[in-house]
């Protein structure tokens, strides 16, 4: 469930062909890295 916001943002970027702000990219990266850390532990 925690990956839903990051995945929906990435899908929206691809479908709408918009350029996200730096804050959006940082949020996606933080969420993805947190999920990777959880998966590896």
C-alpha positions in Angstrom: 0.0 0.0 0.0 2.9 2.4 0.6 4.0 2.2 -3.0 0.6 3.3 -4.4 1.4 7.1 -4.3 4.8 6.7 -5.9 3.5 4.4 -8.6 0.5 6.5 -9.4 2.8 9.6 -9.7 5.1 7.7 -12.1 2.1 6.5 -14.2 0.7 10.0 -14.3 4.0 11.4 -15.4 4.2 8.9 -18.3 0.5 9.2 -19.3 0.3 13.0 -19.1 3.8 13.7 -20.3 4.4 16.3 -17.6 7.6 17.3 -16.0 7.5 16.9 -12.2 9.2 19.4 -9.9 12.3 18.6 -7.9 10.1 18.0 -4.8 8.1 15.4 -6.6 11.2 13.5 -7.7 12.6 13.7 -4.2 9.4 12.3 -2.8 9.3 9.4 -5.3 12.9 8.6 -4.6 12.4 8.7 -0.8 9.4 6.4 -1.1 11.2 4.0 -3.4 14.3 3.8 -1.3 12.3 3.3 1.9 10.4 0.4 0.2 13.7 -1.1 -1.0 15.1 -0.9 2.6 12.0 -2.6 4.0 12.1 -5.3 1.3 15.7 -6.1 2.0 15.3 -6.4 5.8 
